[in-house]
């Protein structure tokens, strides 16, 4: 029986662990820092912090002992805030089985280094990229833990590893696809959080569907430019890990990033929103590292620039809108073949 350890009992970690438990004959253990959450999952089969009242698969076990969770694991699934990944891996490195594949559920880019999460995993654990897997796509955790139909993309340069994980997490309601385009899948997942912040701001300011459609479409253009500049297949961004994830995150009230942006657009400050929500909106911090990555590769990302200015440089939503709309007029010329250095948003 395949053993899977999921490190992180937040919303997405819990939902993915439950998917694996639902999928079939797999021994899955969920690790979280708190004994009371682990006890609730083991005894009442629910995560009271994130999904109170929603029944988890009774086969899903939980523990607050990371060594216990990792013992014998063939797949180690990591679901922690992206900016804490490196320090967590440093603490866990001696406990992770030497032949395990490491799976990232995170959608961010590391501050200071502009490394994608798979790169952080590879560097910190000394793994070849063929043993690093990414799962991404339109994956709103609450809908998945409620067992609503959903899809995802499993990405690994070593296709047999991607296929193996695909079978481990394929269930009646969760359909994963595979790809070897790790770069495209990761950047689609990271940049969409930033675009969702912008969409949320527009909604909070009272704007309608025209504004949302414009931001989603031109946000995809930014994502494609950056991904292609870093070696991704542009067609990946037309699929689930690109357009699919972008639409879901920008459209849903379940999205932390969209919700964060709405509160900012309605007049709250960044600090006020952080205090009120008390949950991680990955795009807030990753926006800076994504913009640094874009600048290092000579890629224009004006929506991302506006989000960074609002989140970190005290630019008001009204000022950000004016700056965006006042940009020099350009032909659109947008298709999936738009490249770095081409017409910007």
C-alpha positions as CSV (number, residue, x, y, z in Angstrom):
1,X,0.0,0.0,0.0
2,X,1.3,3.4,-1.0
3,X,1.9,5.8,2.0
4,X,1.3,9.5,1.6
5,X,2.2,12.2,4.1
6,X,0.5,15.5,3.9
7,X,2.3,18.2,5.8
8,X,0.0,21.1,6.7
9,X,-3.6,20.8,8.1
10,X,-4.9,24.1,6.7
11,X,-7.7,24.2,4.2
12,X,-5.9,22.9,1.1
13,X,-3.8,20.4,2.9
14,X,-6.8,18.9,4.6
15,X,-8.9,18.9,1.4
16,X,-6.1,17.2,-0.6
17,X,-5.5,14.6,2.1
18,X,-9.2,13.8,2.1
19,X,-9.1,13.4,-1.7
20,X,-6.3,10.9,-1.4
21,X,-8.2,9.0,1.3
22,X,-11.4,9.0,-0.9
23,X,-9.4,7.9,-4.0
24,X,-8.7,4.4,-2.8
25,X,-6.2,2.0,-1.3
26,X,-3.7,4.6,0.0
27,X,-2.4,5.1,3.6
28,X,-2.6,8.8,4.1
29,X,-1.5,10.7,7.2
30,X,-2.1,14.4,7.7
31,X,0.3,16.4,9.9
32,X,-0.6,19.6,11.7
33,X,1.1,21.5,14.5
34,X,-1.7,21.2,17.0
35,X,-2.7,18.1,18.9
36,X,-6.4,19.2,19.3
37,X,-6.8,19.5,15.5
38,X,-5.2,16.0,15.0
39,X,-7.5,14.6,17.7
40,X,-10.6,16.1,16.1
41,X,-9.7,14.6,12.7
42,X,-9.0,11.2,14.2
43,X,-12.0,11.1,16.6
44,X,-14.7,13.2,15.0
45,X,-13.4,13.1,11.3
46,X,-13.5,16.8,10.8
47,X,-11.2,19.8,10.8
48,X,-12.9,22.2,13.2
49,X,-10.7,25.1,12.3
50,X,-11.3,25.1,8.6
51,X,-14.3,22.8,7.8
52,X,-16.5,22.4,10.9
53,X,-19.3,20.0,10.3
54,X,-17.9,18.6,7.1
55,X,-17.2,14.9,7.4
56,X,-13.7,13.7,6.4
57,X,-12.9,10.2,5.3
58,X,-12.6,8.0,8.4
59,X,-9.5,6.4,6.8
60,X,-7.7,9.8,7.0
61,X,-5.4,9.8,10.0
62,X,-3.8,12.9,11.6
63,X,-0.8,13.5,13.9
64,X,1.1,16.4,15.4
65,X,4.3,14.4,15.3
66,X,6.0,15.1,11.9
67,X,8.3,12.1,12.3
68,X,5.4,9.8,12.6
69,X,3.7,11.4,9.5
70,X,6.8,11.0,7.4
71,X,7.8,7.5,8.4
72,X,7.8,5.3,5.3
73,X,6.2,8.0,3.1
74,X,6.6,7.5,-0.7
75,X,5.0,10.8,-1.5
76,X,5.5,13.8,0.9
77,X,2.9,16.5,0.1
78,X,3.7,19.9,1.4
79,X,0.9,22.5,2.1
80,X,2.3,25.3,4.1
81,X,2.5,29.1,3.4
82,X,4.9,29.6,0.6
83,X,7.1,32.0,2.5
84,X,7.7,29.5,5.3
85,X,8.6,26.6,3.0
86,X,12.4,26.8,3.2
87,X,12.5,27.0,7.0
88,X,10.1,24.1,7.3
89,X,12.0,21.9,4.9
90,X,15.2,22.6,6.8
91,X,13.6,21.3,9.9
92,X,12.1,18.2,8.2
93,X,15.0,17.3,5.8
94,X,16.5,14.5,7.9
95,X,13.0,13.0,8.4
96,X,11.9,12.9,4.8
97,X,12.6,9.4,3.3
98,X,15.5,9.4,0.9
99,X,13.5,7.9,-2.0
100,X,10.3,9.9,-1.5
101,X,8.9,12.3,-4.2
102,X,8.0,15.7,-2.7
103,X,4.7,17.3,-3.9
104,X,4.1,21.1,-3.6
105,X,0.6,22.3,-3.2
106,X,1.8,25.9,-2.7
107,X,1.2,28.8,-5.1
108,X,3.8,31.4,-4.5
109,X,7.2,32.7,-5.3
110,X,9.8,33.0,-2.6
111,X,10.7,36.5,-1.4
112,X,14.3,37.5,-1.7
113,X,15.2,34.8,-4.2
114,X,12.2,34.8,-6.6
115,X,12.5,31.0,-6.6
116,X,9.4,28.9,-7.5
117,X,8.3,26.4,-4.8
118,X,9.7,23.4,-6.8
119,X,13.1,25.2,-6.9
120,X,13.0,25.8,-3.1
121,X,12.2,22.1,-2.6
122,X,15.0,20.9,-4.9
123,X,17.6,23.3,-3.4
124,X,16.7,22.7,0.3
125,X,16.4,18.9,0.0
126,X,19.0,18.3,-2.6
127,X,16.5,16.6,-4.9
128,X,16.6,16.2,-8.6
129,X,13.7,18.0,-10.3
130,X,12.4,14.6,-11.4
131,X,11.4,13.9,-7.8
132,X,9.6,17.2,-7.3
133,X,5.9,17.4,-8.2
134,X,3.4,20.2,-8.3
135,X,-0.4,20.0,-8.0
136,X,-2.3,23.1,-9.2
137,X,-5.5,24.2,-10.9
138,X,-8.9,25.6,-10.1
139,X,-8.9,24.0,-6.6
140,X,-11.1,25.9,-4.1
141,X,-10.6,23.9,-1.0
142,X,-14.1,24.1,0.5
143,X,-15.7,22.9,-2.7
144,X,-13.3,20.0,-2.9
145,X,-13.8,18.9,0.8
146,X,-17.5,19.1,0.1
147,X,-16.8,16.6,-2.7
148,X,-18.0,18.8,-5.5
149,X,-16.5,18.0,-9.0
150,X,-13.1,19.4,-9.5
151,X,-10.0,19.0,-11.7
152,X,-6.3,19.6,-11.2
153,X,-3.0,19.3,-13.0
154,X,-0.2,17.1,-11.7
155,X,3.2,18.4,-13.0
156,X,6.5,16.7,-12.9
157,X,9.4,16.6,-15.5
158,X,9.5,12.8,-14.9
159,X,6.2,11.8,-16.4
160,X,5.9,8.3,-14.7
161,X,6.0,10.1,-11.3
162,X,3.2,12.5,-12.3
163,X,1.1,9.5,-13.6
164,X,1.6,7.6,-10.3
165,X,0.4,10.6,-8.2
166,X,-2.4,11.1,-10.7
167,X,-3.8,7.6,-9.9
168,X,-3.3,8.1,-6.2
169,X,-5.5,11.2,-6.1
170,X,-8.1,10.4,-8.8
171,X,-11.5,9.9,-7.2
172,X,-15.2,10.1,-8.3
173,X,-15.2,13.9,-7.9
174,X,-11.5,14.8,-8.4
175,X,-10.0,14.4,-11.8
176,X,-6.3,15.1,-12.2
177,X,-4.5,15.6,-15.5
178,X,-0.7,15.3,-16.0
179,X,2.0,17.4,-17.7
180,X,5.7,17.7,-17.6
181,X,5.6,21.6,-17.7
182,X,6.5,22.3,-14.1
183,X,7.3,26.0,-14.8
184,X,4.0,26.8,-16.5
185,X,1.9,25.1,-13.9
186,X,3.7,26.8,-11.0
187,X,3.6,30.3,-12.5
188,X,0.0,30.0,-13.4
189,X,-0.8,29.2,-9.8
190,X,1.3,31.9,-8.4
191,X,0.5,34.9,-10.7
192,X,-3.3,34.2,-10.6
193,X,-3.3,35.1,-6.8
194,X,-1.9,38.6,-7.7
195,X,-4.5,39.1,-10.5
196,X,-7.3,38.0,-8.1
197,X,-6.2,40.7,-5.6
198,X,-6.6,43.3,-8.4
199,X,-10.0,41.9,-9.4
200,X,-11.1,42.0,-5.7
201,X,-10.0,45.6,-5.5
202,X,-12.1,46.5,-8.6
203,X,-15.2,44.7,-7.1
204,X,-14.6,46.5,-3.7
205,X,-14.6,49.8,-5.6
206,X,-18.0,49.0,-7.1
207,X,-16.9,48.2,-10.6
208,X,-18.7,45.5,-12.7
209,X,-18.1,42.7,-15.1
210,X,-16.3,44.8,-17.7
211,X,-13.5,45.6,-15.3
212,X,-13.3,42.1,-14.0
213,X,-13.1,40.6,-17.5
214,X,-10.4,43.1,-18.5
215,X,-8.3,42.3,-15.5
216,X,-8.7,38.5,-15.9
217,X,-7.8,38.6,-19.6
218,X,-4.9,41.0,-19.3
219,X,-3.8,39.2,-16.2
220,X,-3.5,36.1,-18.3
221,X,-1.4,38.0,-20.8
222,X,1.0,38.9,-18.0
223,X,1.2,35.4,-16.8
224,X,1.9,34.0,-20.3
225,X,4.7,36.6,-20.9
226,X,6.4,35.6,-17.7
227,X,6.0,31.9,-18.0
228,X,7.2,31.8,-21.7
229,X,10.2,33.9,-20.8
230,X,11.1,31.3,-18.2
231,X,10.7,28.4,-20.6
232,X,7.1,27.3,-20.1
233,X,4.8,26.0,-22.8
234,X,2.4,28.8,-23.6
235,X,-0.4,26.3,-24.0
236,X,-0.2,25.2,-20.4
237,X,-1.6,28.7,-19.5
238,X,-4.6,28.1,-21.7
239,X,-5.6,25.1,-19.6
240,X,-6.6,24.3,-16.0
241,X,-3.4,25.5,-14.3
242,X,-3.6,28.8,-16.2
243,X,-6.9,30.1,-17.3
244,X,-8.9,27.6,-15.2
245,X,-7.3,28.6,-11.9
246,X,-7.3,32.3,-12.8
247,X,-11.1,32.3,-13.5
248,X,-11.9,30.3,-10.3
249,X,-9.8,32.5,-8.1
250,X,-10.9,35.8,-9.6
251,X,-14.6,34.8,-9.6
252,X,-15.2,33.1,-6.3
253,X,-16.0,34.5,-2.9
254,X,-14.2,31.5,-1.4
255,X,-10.9,32.9,-2.8
256,X,-8.8,34.5,0.0
257,X,-7.0,36.7,-2.5
258,X,-10.1,38.0,-4.2
259,X,-11.7,38.6,-0.7
260,X,-8.6,40.4,0.5
261,X,-8.7,42.7,-2.6
262,X,-12.4,43.4,-2.1
263,X,-11.8,44.6,1.5
264,X,-9.0,46.8,0.3
265,X,-11.1,48.3,-2.5
266,X,-13.9,49.0,-0.1
267,X,-11.6,51.3,1.9
268,X,-9.8,49.2,4.5
269,X,-6.0,49.4,4.8
270,X,-3.7,46.4,4.1
271,X,-3.0,46.1,7.8
272,X,-6.7,46.2,8.7
273,X,-7.5,43.4,6.2
274,X,-4.7,41.2,7.5
275,X,-5.9,41.7,11.1
276,X,-9.5,40.9,10.1
277,X,-8.9,37.9,7.9
278,X,-6.2,36.1,9.8
279,X,-5.5,33.8,6.9
280,X,-2.8,33.7,4.3
281,X,-3.5,35.4,1.0
282,X,-0.5,34.2,-0.9
283,X,-0.6,37.0,-3.5
284,X,0.0,39.7,-1.0
285,X,3.5,38.7,-0.2
286,X,4.3,36.8,-3.5
287,X,3.4,39.9,-5.6
288,X,6.8,41.4,-4.7
289,X,8.8,38.4,-5.7
290,X,6.8,37.8,-8.9
291,X,7.5,41.4,-9.9
292,X,11.2,41.0,-9.1
293,X,11.2,37.9,-11.3
294,X,9.5,39.7,-14.1
295,X,12.0,42.6,-14.0
296,X,14.9,40.3,-13.9
297,X,13.6,38.7,-17.1
298,X,12.6,42.0,-18.8
299,X,8.9,41.2,-18.7
300,X,6.3,43.9,-18.3
301,X,3.6,43.2,-15.7
302,X,1.6,46.4,-15.1
303,X,-1.2,44.8,-13.2
304,X,1.3,43.1,-10.9
305,X,3.1,46.4,-10.5
306,X,-0.2,48.1,-9.4
307,X,-0.9,45.4,-6.9
308,X,2.6,45.7,-5.4
309,X,2.2,49.4,-5.1
310,X,-1.2,49.0,-3.3
311,X,0.0,46.2,-1.0
312,X,3.5,47.5,-0.2
313,X,3.9,51.1,-1.2
314,X,0.7,52.8,0.1
315,X,-0.8,53.5,-3.3
316,X,-4.5,53.9,-3.0
317,X,-6.8,51.8,-5.2
318,X,-8.0,54.9,-7.0
319,X,-4.4,56.0,-7.8
320,X,-3.6,52.4,-9.0
321,X,-6.6,52.5,-11.3
322,X,-5.6,55.9,-12.7
323,X,-2.0,54.7,-13.3
324,X,-3.2,51.6,-15.1
325,X,-5.8,53.3,-17.3
326,X,-3.4,56.1,-18.2
327,X,-0.8,53.8,-19.8
328,X,0.1,54.5,-23.4
329,X,-2.4,53.2,-25.9
330,X,-1.3,50.0,-27.7
331,X,-2.6,47.5,-30.1
332,X,-3.8,44.4,-28.3
333,X,-2.1,41.7,-30.5
334,X,-2.9,39.2,-27.8
335,X,-2.9,35.5,-28.3
336,X,-1.3,32.6,-26.6
337,X,1.8,33.4,-28.7
338,X,2.4,36.8,-27.1
339,X,6.0,36.8,-25.9
340,X,8.1,38.6,-23.4
341,X,9.0,42.0,-24.9
342,X,5.8,42.1,-26.9
343,X,2.9,44.6,-26.4
344,X,2.3,45.0,-22.7
345,X,-1.0,45.1,-20.8
